[in-house]
Amino acid sequence: MAQQKLTLGHSPDPDDAFMFYGLAKELVPAHNFQFEHILQDIQTLNERATRGELDISAISIHAYAYVSDQYALLPSGASMGDGYGPMLVAKRPYTRDEIAKLRIAVPGAMTSAFLALQLWLGKPAEEFNFVVVPFDQIFKAVREGAADVGLIIHEGQLTYQNEGLVCCEDLGVWWGRENNGLPLPLGGNVIHKRFEPAVRKTISDILTASIRYSLDHRPEAVRHALQYARDMGQDLADKFVGMYVNHWTLDYGEKGRESIRRFLGQAHERGLIPHRQELEFVV
C-alpha cells in the first residue's frame, strides 16, 4: 500500500526536536504514513494554522482560539509552564504599572506568551505599547533600546542573565499563583479535521509513541536535539527539554485540560479572544 504523506509543522527548538526524535529517525512505527517535518518559528506556524495549511502542527494555545474550527487538539505534545514560563526581562527591575507604560518586545501576537501578558497587565493589546520581534532577536531589541522590556520564550528563559538582564516577572509563576497551582498552557499539537476521527486517532498514537520513545531514550534524544540548541551546551539543553517535554507532554490529563479551559476562558471574559472555546481533543 502506498504511503500517505503528512505535513508536520514544529519549531526548530530542542524540545520539539526531542519530541519528534523517534519519528524523524524512523525508530517508531509510522504505519502507512510518511511525515514531512516542516521547521518554522511558532508565530509562522500559528499563522499557517489559521489558513489550514498543515496536516499536523505545533501551535500556541492562544492560536487554538482562532483555528478550532479547522483543527482538533492532540492529547500529547503539550508544552506547559509548570511553575515557570515566559518572562518579562529588562536592564533593570520594573513593576507591573511601569511595564504597562513602557515599550515591550513580544515574540508574536498569537503566542500564548502574548495572551498571558495581556491577562497579567489586565489590558488588551491596543491599550499598551508593544512591538513584534522574532523571538531570538528580543534580547538585542532590549539591549539596543528598541524596547524597554522583552517578553522571552524558549531557551531565553534560561539564558537572560548572560545578557545582563533581570527578570521583572515570570508569567508561569504568576499564573500558578493566581490559579491554584495550575500550569500555564503554552503550546500543543493539532491535527486537521479533514481526516476522519479514526485516522486522527491512529496518527495521534504514532506521535505519542515518538514522545514516549524519546523520554525512554533520553540521552540519545537529547544528543539529537542539541543541533537545534542555540548557544546551549548539553546540560542546558537537557534542562530546557525537561521543562517542556515531560508527563504533561504524554497527555494533558484533566488538570492540563482545565488549565486550557481557564486560560482561554479568562481571555474570552476579558474580550481578548472572540468566542468561548469548547476544547475538542482527539480521543
VEXRONU-453665 format. One line per 8 residues: their letters; for each residue x, y, z of N, C-alpha, C, O. Coordinates in pm, whole numbers. Each point is the difference from the previous one (the first is absolute). Layout:
a) X/Y/Z/X/Y/Z/X/Y/Z/X/Y/Z | ...;
This chain:
maqqkltl) 85/-119/0/-85/119/0/88/125/0/98/7/75 | -132/90/-159/80/124/-7/-11/77/130/-105/4/64 | 216/57/-26/0/80/121/-72/132/-22/6/59/-108 | -76/-13/211/-64/131/-5/94/102/63/43/-17/114 | -12/122/-186/92/102/49/-75/104/81/-104/51/-43 | 157/-19/162/-61/98/88/99/110/32/118/-26/24 | -165/149/-24/86/112/40/-10/17/152/-109/4/56 | 225/7/9/9/11/145/83/124/33/122/1/-17;
ghspdpdd) -189/103/62/69/126/32/39/7/146/-81/-25/88 | 206/61/-63/42/26/137/117/97/0/60/25/-105 | -29/30/219/103/104/7/139/-63/4/16/-113/46 | 85/186/-94/138/-52/1/66/21/136/99/71/12 | -157/-135/88/45/16/138/32/-136/59/-52/-102/-47 | 137/97/148/40/-129/54/-116/-82/57/3/-123/-7 | -104/189/64/-110/-78/58/-82/-69/-109/-36/-117/16 | 6/187/-127/-74/-64/-108/85/-105/-70/-50/-107/-37;
afmfygla) 179/136/18/89/-98/-62/7/-127/85/0/-111/-53 | 6/128/185/1/-112/93/-129/-81/-15/3/-123/-6 | -115/194/2/-131/-64/-4/-16/-89/-123/-59/-108/7 | 112/156/-121/-21/-71/-126/123/-79/-44/10/-38/-117 | 81/14/208/121/-77/-31/-35/-139/-54/52/-41/-104 | -138/-30/174/-36/-136/-41/-61/-4/-139/24/-94/-76 | -102/195/45/-65/7/-131/100/39/-108/4/-61/-107 | 78/163/135/97/50/-99/101/-108/-38/44/-7/-115;
kelvpahn) -6/-76/212/101/-102/-25/-62/-138/-31/71/-101/-7 | -203/100/-10/-72/-124/-35/23/-110/103/22/-116/-34 | -28/155/161/21/-94/110/-132/-48/60/-2/-89/86 | -107/147/-131/-134/-46/41/-79/-30/-127/20/66/-102 | -110/-162/106/-79/-34/-119/-87/117/-44/-70/60/81 | 76/-29/-210/-82/109/-55/-114/-56/-85/-73/75/-65 | 58/-209/68/-106/-68/-76/10/41/-148/108/-10/-58 | -215/56/-2/7/36/-141/9/150/-21/-41/53/-103;
fqfehilq) 96/16/204/14/144/-10/148/38/-15/88/-63/58 | -66/167/-135/133/59/-13/-11/145/46/-82/75/-51 | 166/-36/147/-11/133/59/106/93/-58/120/-28/7 | -165/139/-63/91/104/-48/13/105/110/-95/74/28 | 211/-66/35/22/93/110/25/140/-56/92/20/-79 | -174/75/120/12/139/-45/34/85/121/-81/16/91 | 203/37/-90/50/73/117/-14/150/-21/66/58/-87 | -153/4/167/-19/145/-7/-29/52/140/-40/-75/89;
diqtlner) 61/206/-69/-24/58/132/-150/-6/31/-84/-11/-90 | 52/19/218/-137/-25/45/-98/103/-54/-115/-34/-29 | 157/160/15/-92/100/-54/-38/-34/-145/-116/14/-38 | 213/-59/-41/-28/-41/-138/-94/-120/-3/-93/-5/-80 | 117/-93/169/-87/-117/6/-142/41/41/-98/-54/-53 | 86/147/147/-132/49/39/-73/60/-121/-117/-27/-23 | 189/109/-52/-61/66/-117/-41/-103/-105/-106/11/-62 | 192/-112/41/-32/-104/-98/-123/-80/44/-80/-43/-83;
atrgeldi) 67/23/213/-116/-75/51/-130/75/-27/-103/-62/-26 | 106/195/33/-123/76/-29/-45/-23/-144/-118/17/-32 | 212/-54/-54/-34/-27/-141/-18/-150/-26/-28/-41/-113 | 43/-40/217/-22/-145/-14/100/-69/-89/-34/-98/-66 | 158/147/62/96/-47/-100/63/-135/34/24/-81/-90 | 5/56/217/75/-121/37/-95/-107/54/-103/30/58 | 141/-155/-79/-81/-111/51/5/-6/152/-103/-13/67 | 224/23/-14/24/-5/146/94/115/31/92/28/-77;
saisihay) -114/38/189/89/111/30/7/26/150/-97/-20/73 | 213/65/-31/12/63/131/-59/140/-13/27/70/-98 | -105/-29/197/-53/136/2/1/51/144/15/-78/94 | -30/208/-80/-23/58/132/-144/-30/43/-90/-5/-84 | 71/-16/213/-137/-20/50/-85/124/-29/-119/-12/-29 | 179/129/36/-71/124/-39/-55/-14/-141/-116/35/-25 | 196/-86/-69/-41/-12/-140/-115/-99/-17/-76/11/-96 | 63/-107/187/-108/-99/-12/-136/69/-5/-93/-49/-63;
ayvsdqya) 83/164/131/-126/74/0/-41/45/-140/-117/28/-25 | 214/-22/-67/-27/48/-135/0/-112/-104/-31/24/-117 | 63/-146/158/8/-110/-97/-83/-120/41/4/-103/-67 | -80/113/175/-72/-117/51/-109/-47/-95/-50/-112/14 | 11/196/-110/-97/-44/-100/63/-96/-100/-70/-80/-63 | 204/86/49/69/-83/-99/82/-113/62/23/-103/-64 | 21/122/189/93/-95/63/-53/-51/133/-70/71/73 | 106/-197/-42/-27/-58/132/133/-12/75/105/-21/-61;
llpsgasm) -112/34/191/120/-14/84/38/-147/14/-86/-85/23 | 214/58/-35/49/-134/29/24/-11/150/39/98/63 | -63/-215/-4/16/-13/145/145/6/47/26/23/118 | 69/-43/-211/141/8/36/65/117/-73/-56/53/-96 | 173/-15/144/74/109/-64/-8/132/71/46/101/-52 | -105/-99/172/-16/126/72/133/56/49/91/-73/39 | -83/206/-43/107/73/70/-68/80/111/-74/95/-27 | 100/-133/150/-66/64/115/106/66/88/105/-58/27;
gdgygpml) -135/179/16/89/68/95/-42/-34/141/-86/68/58 | 145/-170/-2/-40/-49/133/87/66/107/98/-58/46 | -136/180/-7/79/76/98/106/86/-66/87/55/69 | -93/-42/-200/92/85/-77/-67/27/-133/-99/-65/-36 | 151/162/-38/-59/31/-128/65/120/-64/112/36/36 | -181/26/-132/55/119/-65/34/107/105/-69/15/101 | 175/58/-127/48/99/97/7/138/-61/26/17/-119 | -51/82/203/23/140/-36/136/39/56/20/-1/121;
vakrpytr) 72/37/-210/136/34/42/35/141/-46/-55/51/-98 | 146/11/171/41/137/-31/139/24/59/56/-86/67 | -2/205/-95/132/34/53/-5/27/150/100/-13/69 | -219/49/-19/-19/19/143/-142/-42/36/-85/-8/-88 | 58/-17/215/-135/-45/38/-105/109/-24/24/118/25 | -139/-160/-73/-116/89/-14/-121/-66/65/-10/-123/3 | -81/204/47/-125/-51/55/-101/-20/-114/24/42/-113 | -134/-106/144/-105/-20/-100/-51/134/-52/-17/17/-121;
deiaklri) -6/79/211/-51/131/-43/100/70/-91/-40/68/-94 | 168/-83/123/102/62/-85/5/-68/-138/7/67/-103 | -12/-199/104/7/-74/-127/-117/36/-91/15/6/-122 | -132/19/182/-119/35/-77/20/129/-81/-73/25/-96 | 170/55/136/25/129/-68/124/-4/-90/32/99/-65 | 37/-214/63/125/-11/-75/-22/-73/-132/-108/-54/-25 | 210/52/-59/-4/-70/-128/49/-143/22/111/-23/49 | -195/-75/-86/28/-141/26/23/-73/-132/-84/6/-90;
avpgamts) 197/-74/79/26/-86/-116/-63/-135/26/28/-64/101 | -115/19/-193/-72/-128/17/30/-91/-118/30/49/-109 | -39/-182/129/41/-94/-106/-109/-32/-102/23/-83/-89 | -139/145/99/-108/-27/-95/-134/24/65/-20/-34/116 | -72/93/-192/-130/37/57/-90/-119/27/-97/12/75 | 128/-129/-135/-83/-118/24/65/-99/96/-54/-109/22 | 168/145/35/64/-89/96/-77/-2/131/-68/97/35 | 79/-207/37/-62/-8/133/66/99/96/-64/52/91;
aflalqlw) 194/-28/-112/70/98/83/-67/137/-10/-14/69/101 | -26/-31/-222/-61/132/-19/-139/5/64/-39/103/56 | -36/-213/-64/-131/-3/66/18/5/152/-74/71/69 | 172/-144/-16/27/5/143/40/141/43/-39/46/108 | 117/23/-191/38/138/30/-123/89/12/-8/81/92 | -87/-95/-184/-122/80/7/-80/-29/127/-53/92/63 | 46/-220/-27/-70/-36/124/71/60/121/-64/50/93 | 198/-57/-93/80/52/112/-14/151/13/-14/52/110;
lgkpaeef) 18/18/-223/-14/146/3/-144/44/27/-25/111/46 | -69/-203/-75/-141/39/11/-41/97/-108/-91/81/18 | 160/-88/-133/-25/92/-111/2/-76/-133/82/-90/-18 | -172/125/-75/11/-57/-135/117/63/-74/50/105/39 | -7/-169/-146/121/42/-72/-3/146/-44/102/67/1 | -221/-18/-39/-7/137/-51/21/105/109/9/119/-31 | -2/-161/156/15/96/109/140/7/58/22/67/101 | 76/-137/-163/139/15/44/92/-2/-121/-40/-37/-110;
nfvvvpfd) 164/77/132/96/21/-108/86/-125/-18/77/-35/89 | -92/-32/-202/82/-119/-25/48/0/-144/-57/65/-88 | 164/-140/65/53/-20/-134/29/-148/-18/59/-62/89 | -100/3/-202/25/-141/-27/141/-15/-55/38/64/-98 | 39/-151/163/140/-24/-36/20/-152/-5/-53/-70/86 | 127/17/-184/30/-144/3/55/-39/136/82/71/58 | -128/-186/-6/32/-35/139/149/1/30/41/31/112 | 42/-65/-213/144/-6/25/70/136/-17/122/9/9;
qifkavre) -202/95/-36/55/135/-11/-45/91/115/32/119/3 | -106/-176/92/-56/84/108/109/53/92/-6/115/42 | 105/-197/-8/110/50/83/67/120/-66/27/101/66 | -2/-112/-193/65/109/-74/-86/126/4/52/110/19 | -183/-126/-37/-91/116/2/7/73/134/-2/123/5 | 11/-199/103/8/62/134/137/62/22/10/112/50 | 95/-184/-87/135/53/18/23/130/-75/65/92/50 | -120/-85/-172/26/116/-85/-104/110/15/9/103/-67;
gaadvgli) -107/-123/156/-95/105/29/-120/8/-93/-78/94/8 | 62/-194/-98/-119/-1/-85/-124/-32/82/-113/30/-41 | 133/-92/157/-108/-28/95/57/13/141/119/-18/22 | -206/51/72/42/12/140/-3/-134/72/81/-27/89 | -176/-57/-131/-24/-129/65/-16/-106/-109/-54/28/-107 | 103/-149/133/-16/-109/-95/-82/-112/59/19/-38/116 | -111/-15/-195/-78/-118/41/67/-120/-65/-10/-21/-121 | 80/-58/202/84/-106/-56/-63/-138/18/-66/-30/100;
ihegqlty) 90/-53/-202/-48/-138/1/118/-90/-35/112/48/-21 | -137/-178/14/103/-98/-37/120/10/95/-16/29/118 | 135/-54/-170/117/-11/88/42/132/62/83/2/91 | -139/109/-140/30/129/60/-33/4/149/59/77/76 | -154/-162/-35/-36/-7/141/116/-50/87/3/23/121 | 93/-92/-184/114/-53/75/126/84/-21/97/-16/74 | -97/104/-174/125/69/-37/-6/152/15/98/67/-30 | -211/-11/75/-14/146/2/105/68/89/42/112/-28;
qneglvcc) 1/-180/136/99/62/87/135/17/-69/76/91/31 | -47/-181/-126/124/13/-78/-1/126/-85/105/48/-43 | -224/7/20/-14/121/-81/2/126/87/-19/111/-50 | 41/-130/180/2/114/91/-139/53/33/-15/117/36 | -87/-202/-48/-137/43/24/-54/-62/128/52/-100/50 | -157/161/2/-65/-51/122/-145/-36/-32/-59/53/-94 | 4/-144/173/-139/-42/-18/-92/89/81/13/11/122 | -105/54/-190/-101/82/69/-120/-83/44/-60/27/104;
edlgvwwg) 25/-129/-184/-111/-89/34/11/-128/-83/26/4/-120 | -47/-116/186/-13/-128/-67/-150/-29/-9/-65/-21/102 | 10/22/-224/-145/-13/-15/-51/-140/36/-117/-15/34 | 204/-85/-40/-39/-134/44/-18/-5/150/-95/-62/50 | 185/127/23/-12/8/146/-126/77/37/-77/-43/86 | 57/157/-152/-119/83/27/-128/-79/-26/-92/3/82 | 84/-74/-196/-121/-75/-34/-30/-106/106/-114/-13/44 | 215/-61/-4/-19/-103/101/-49/58/133/-84/-59/67;
rennglpl) 138/174/-31/-39/67/124/-147/43/-4/-70/-5/101 | 25/46/-218/-137/50/-15/-102/-111/-28/-120/23/8 | 168/-143/-42/-91/-105/-46/25/-133/69/5/-105/-64 | 10/110/196/8/-122/80/107/-98/-46/-19/-121/6 | 133/175/-51/112/-86/-37/-10/-65/-136/84/-84/-34 | -183/121/-46/-11/-57/-135/120/44/-85/50/111/18 | -5/-196/-110/106/42/-92/-55/98/-104/-119/-1/-30 | 207/83/-23/-38/93/-106/8/-73/-134/108/-45/-38;
plggnvih) -220/31/-34/2/-72/-128/61/88/-109/-50/109/-28 | 157/-156/-32/72/82/-98/-17/-52/-142/-40/76/-89 | 71/-203/66/-9/-54/-135/-61/-138/-2/-5/-70/101 | -42/32/-218/-56/-133/-18/12/-41/-146/39/79/-85 | -73/-204/58/-3/-50/-137/-144/-16/-44/-86/-43/77 | 59/77/-203/-135/-13/-54/4/-79/-130/104/-7/-66 | -219/-51/30/-13/-74/-125/-122/52/-74/-102/30/62 | 112/-19/-193/-109/55/-79/-121/-93/2/14/-122/-3;
krfepavr) -132/183/7/-123/-77/7/-41/-61/-134/-102/-69/-9 | 181/94/-97/-31/-65/-127/21/-151/8/-50/-75/-84 | 125/30/186/19/-143/21/-116/-56/83/-49/64/93 | 7/-183/-129/-106/-67/76/48/-27/143/120/-18/22 | -212/14/76/39/-21/140/90/-122/21/94/7/80 | -120/-116/-148/82/-121/19/143/24/-49/95/-50/60 | -80/125/-169/134/32/-52/71/94/96/120/-16/26 | -192/114/26/59/92/99/56/-78/118/108/30/50;
ktisdilt) -185/-131/-4/43/-78/116/127/-79/-33/91/-7/83 | -85/-52/-201/121/-75/-39/122/91/-3/106/-36/52 | -120/153/-113/111/95/-8/38/49/139/119/13/31 | -217/13/51/25/43/138/83/-102/75/93/35/73 | -127/-162/-90/74/-107/69/145/-8/-48/89/-30/79 | -65/57/-208/137/-1/-53/82/112/66/113/-22/43 | -171/140/-35/71/114/58/27/-23/149/107/34/50 | -205/-90/20/20/-30/142/112/-103/17/80/11/93;
asirysld) -75/-109/-182/106/-101/7/137/63/-19/97/-43/63 | -87/145/-149/127/69/-21/44/72/127/117/-4/37 | -211/70/28/32/73/125/44/-99/107/98/23/71 | -171/-134/-59/34/-100/101/138/-61/-29/77/-25/92 | -48/1/-219/130/-55/-37/112/94/45/101/-45/55 | -118/174/-79/103/97/39/19/5/151/112/6/49 | -222/-9/24/10/2/147/68/-127/51/71/4/101 | -93/-116/-170/61/-127/40/146/-12/-46/75/-82/53;
hrpeavrh) -35/164/-151/137/-2/-53/56/143/5/46/55/-100 | -53/0/220/28/143/17/139/43/-48/9/99/-74 | 101/-168/110/132/48/-43/13/11/-151/53/99/-51 | -101/-200/-22/10/3/-146/-88/111/-58/40/69/-93 | -160/-54/149/-91/103/-51/53/141/28/-17/90/-82 | 81/-72/198/58/132/31/116/29/-97/15/113/-47 | 66/-214/18/109/22/-96/-54/43/-136/56/87/-66 | -166/-150/25/-65/39/-125/-50/145/8/14/77/-95;
alqyardm) -71/-41/209/-58/134/17/105/110/6/-30/116/-26 | 153/-153/61/107/99/17/26/81/-127/45/114/8 | -72/-173/-123/25/73/-126/-90/123/-13/27/89/-79 | -136/-86/159/-91/115/-3/14/88/124/-79/91/22 | 181/-119/59/18/73/126/89/122/-23/123/-11/1 | -185/124/-21/73/124/-26/77/42/126/-60/25/104 | 191/-18/-116/85/48/111/-22/-77/129/13/56/109 | -46/-184/-120/-19/-82/119/90/-122/-9/9/-64/-105;
gqdladkf) 58/32/214/72/-126/9/-97/-111/36/-120/23/13 | 173/-144/2/-87/-116/24/-77/12/130/-118/-33/4 | 182/80/104/-67/8/130/-117/97/-5/-109/-29/51 | 131/146/-114/-106/100/-7/-113/-48/-92/-118/21/28 | 156/-84/-139/-101/-53/-91/-83/-107/69/-122/-5/-16 | 188/-82/94/-70/-105/72/-99/60/102/-111/-50/17 | 154/158/49/-88/67/96/-122/60/-70/-113/-12/47 | 138/77/-161/-108/62/-75/-100/-106/-49/-121/18/12;
vgmyvnhw) 173/-126/-67/-87/-109/-46/-86/-52/115/-119/-23/-16 | 180/7/134/-74/-50/115/-112/93/43/-101/-45/56 | 118/174/-80/-104/97/35/-125/-18/-84/-112/20/48 | 131/-57/-176/-113/2/-92/-34/-133/-66/-95/-7/-77 | 172/-98/107/-40/-134/-44/5/-90/124/107/-37/47 | -227/4/4/-11/-71/128/-135/-71/5/-59/-30/-104 | 10/4/224/-126/-76/8/-116/76/-61/-95/-61/-49 | 100/196/51/-107/78/-64/-1/-27/-151/-106/2/-63;
tldygekg) 223/-28/6/13/-15/-144/-60/-131/-49/-49/-8/-112 | 54/-95/195/-60/-128/-38/-153/8/-1/-65/-61/-85 | 9/136/179/-145/21/3/-29/117/93/53/7/111 | -138/85/-157/-36/116/82/-59/-43/134/24/64/102 | -103/-171/-104/-73/-38/120/-108/103/29/-8/103/-67 | -74/-130/166/-110/92/31/52/134/50/-59/105/-29 | 168/-107/104/56/126/51/50/88/-114/-20/122/1 | 86/-183/-99/47/75/-116/-115/54/-83/5/113/-48;
resirrfl) -108/-194/31/-118/46/-76/-68/116/72/-44/96/-64 | 36/-105/197/-60/108/77/81/129/-13/-57/109/-4 | 189/-121/-4/83/120/-14/-29/71/-132/-2/123/-6 | -21/-201/-102/-33/61/-129/-138/65/7/-19/113/-46 | -78/-184/106/-134/57/11/4/132/77/-67/97/-37 | 147/-94/144/6/121/82/73/113/-74/-43/115/4 | 153/-149/-69/80/99/-73/-82/68/-110/-7/123/-7 | -56/-204/-78/-78/57/-108/-133/56/50/-54/94/-59;
gqahergl) 1/-150/167/-123/52/58/20/140/56/-82/88/-24 | 190/-67/97/29/133/53/25/98/-113/-41/116/7 | 109/-162/-112/26/87/-115/-130/43/-66/-15/116/-39 | -81/-208/28/-129/34/-60/-76/98/89/-57/97/-49 | 56/-123/178/-73/88/93/52/142/-5/-75/95/24 | 203/-79/-54/60/134/-3/7/58/-141/63/103/-24 | -130/-171/-71/-9/53/-134/127/-13/-82/20/74/-96 | 68/-170/133/128/-13/-67/-3/-101/-115/86/4/-88;
iphrqele) -185/-94/89/-20/-91/-112/-149/4/-35/-82/33/85 | 47/-67/-209/-135/29/-49/-113/-85/56/-113/48/10 | 138/-173/26/-110/-82/49/51/-103/100/118/-35/2 | -208/-13/81/36/-101/99/31/-132/-70/-72/-41/-91 | 178/-24/135/47/-121/-66/-56/-127/63/4/-17/122 | -55/-70/-207/-28/-137/42/118/-82/-49/25/-10/-120 | 49/-50/213/120/-74/-39/-39/-131/-69/-80/-78/52 | 138/56/-169/-24/-126/-72/131/-75/-10/90/39/-74;
fvv) -81/-149/150/119/-83/1/-23/-125/-85/-112/-50/-8 | 218/2/-54/-4/-132/-63/-7/-104/110/80/4/94 | -175/-96/-103/-15/-103/104/2/-138/-66/-11/-101/70;
